[in-house]
């Protein structure tokens, strides 16, 4: 009877650890899911800004072809801004992608933990 008590106590400890892990994963999942819409909106805006900057750069470059040194400077500045904004858009899109992958991983992890928990609980009952 003593070993049964020890086994049950051991299983209960494992159950508590798994429940804590599940709780932690759910909290992390919730945080990511809450920030994702903002990140997606920021990525969308960054992409739009990048397109606008690239269009402005293209126009400045066209002006610089037949223009003076001032036009060439404006074109170079516009090109630099377009490159920067394109980089910002890529960074924002990457952030969204990473969070979407993290959500998938957390869901897989939660599925495994819940299965483990269920198996342990059935072992007691």
C-alpha positions as CSV (number, residue, x, y, z in Angstrom):
1,X,0.0,0.0,0.0
2,X,2.9,2.3,0.7
3,X,4.3,2.0,-2.8
4,X,0.8,2.9,-4.2
5,X,0.8,6.1,-2.1
6,X,4.4,6.9,-3.3
7,X,3.4,6.3,-7.0
8,X,0.3,8.4,-6.6
9,X,2.3,11.2,-5.0
10,X,4.8,11.0,-7.8
11,X,2.1,11.1,-10.5
12,X,0.4,14.0,-8.8
13,X,3.7,15.9,-8.8
14,X,4.1,15.2,-12.5
15,X,0.5,16.3,-13.1
16,X,1.2,19.6,-11.3
17,X,4.4,20.2,-13.4
18,X,2.5,19.5,-16.6
19,X,-0.4,21.8,-15.6
20,X,2.1,24.5,-14.9
21,X,3.7,24.0,-18.3
22,X,0.3,24.1,-20.0
23,X,-0.6,27.3,-18.1
24,X,2.7,28.9,-19.2
25,X,2.3,27.9,-22.8
26,X,-1.3,29.2,-22.8
27,X,-0.2,32.6,-21.4
28,X,2.6,32.9,-24.0
29,X,0.1,31.8,-26.8
30,X,-2.4,34.4,-25.6
31,X,0.3,37.2,-25.5
32,X,1.4,36.4,-29.1
33,X,-2.2,36.2,-30.4
34,X,-3.0,39.5,-28.8
35,X,0.0,41.3,-30.4
36,X,-0.3,39.6,-33.8
37,X,-3.1,41.9,-35.2
38,X,-1.0,45.0,-34.4
39,X,2.0,43.5,-36.0
40,X,0.0,42.5,-39.1
41,X,-1.3,46.1,-39.4
42,X,2.2,47.5,-38.9
43,X,3.6,45.2,-41.6
44,X,0.8,46.2,-44.0
45,X,1.5,49.9,-43.3
46,X,5.2,49.4,-43.7
47,X,4.6,47.6,-47.1
48,X,2.4,50.5,-48.2
49,X,5.0,53.1,-47.1
50,X,7.7,51.1,-48.9
51,X,5.7,51.2,-52.1
52,X,5.1,54.9,-51.8
53,X,8.8,55.6,-51.2
54,X,9.8,53.4,-54.2
55,X,7.4,55.3,-56.4
56,X,8.7,58.6,-55.2
57,X,12.3,57.4,-55.7
58,X,11.4,56.3,-59.3
59,X,10.0,59.7,-60.1
60,X,13.1,61.5,-58.6
61,X,15.4,59.2,-60.6
62,X,13.5,60.1,-63.8
63,X,13.9,63.8,-62.9
64,X,17.6,63.4,-62.2
65,X,18.2,61.9,-65.7
66,X,17.7,65.3,-67.4
67,X,18.3,67.4,-64.3
68,X,21.1,69.0,-62.4
69,X,23.2,68.0,-59.4
70,X,20.3,69.0,-57.0
71,X,18.0,66.6,-58.8
72,X,20.6,63.8,-58.5
73,X,20.9,64.5,-54.7
74,X,17.1,64.3,-54.3
75,X,17.0,61.1,-56.3
76,X,19.8,59.6,-54.2
77,X,18.0,60.6,-51.0
78,X,14.7,59.2,-52.2
79,X,16.4,55.9,-53.2
80,X,18.0,55.7,-49.7
81,X,14.6,56.3,-48.1
82,X,12.9,53.7,-50.3
83,X,15.6,51.1,-49.4
84,X,15.1,51.8,-45.7
85,X,11.3,51.6,-45.9
86,X,11.6,48.4,-47.8
87,X,13.8,47.0,-45.2
88,X,11.3,48.1,-42.5
89,X,8.5,46.3,-44.4
90,X,10.6,43.1,-44.6
91,X,11.4,43.2,-40.9
92,X,7.7,43.7,-40.0
93,X,6.7,40.8,-42.3
94,X,9.4,38.6,-40.7
95,X,8.1,39.4,-37.2
96,X,4.6,38.4,-38.2
97,X,5.9,35.2,-39.8
98,X,7.9,34.3,-36.7
99,X,4.9,34.8,-34.4
100,X,2.7,32.7,-36.7
101,X,5.2,29.9,-36.5
102,X,5.5,30.3,-32.7
103,X,1.7,30.0,-32.4
104,X,1.9,26.7,-34.4
105,X,4.7,25.4,-32.2
106,X,2.9,26.4,-29.0
107,X,-0.3,24.7,-30.2
108,X,1.6,21.5,-31.0
109,X,3.3,21.6,-27.6
110,X,-0.1,22.2,-25.8
111,X,-1.6,19.2,-27.6
112,X,1.3,16.9,-26.4
113,X,1.1,18.3,-22.9
114,X,-2.6,17.8,-22.7
115,X,-2.3,14.2,-24.0
116,X,0.5,13.5,-21.4
117,X,-1.7,15.0,-18.7
118,X,-4.7,12.9,-19.7
119,X,-2.6,9.7,-19.7
120,X,-1.3,10.5,-16.2
121,X,-4.8,11.2,-14.9
122,X,-6.1,8.0,-16.3
123,X,-3.3,6.2,-14.6
124,X,-4.5,7.4,-11.2
125,X,-8.2,6.8,-11.8
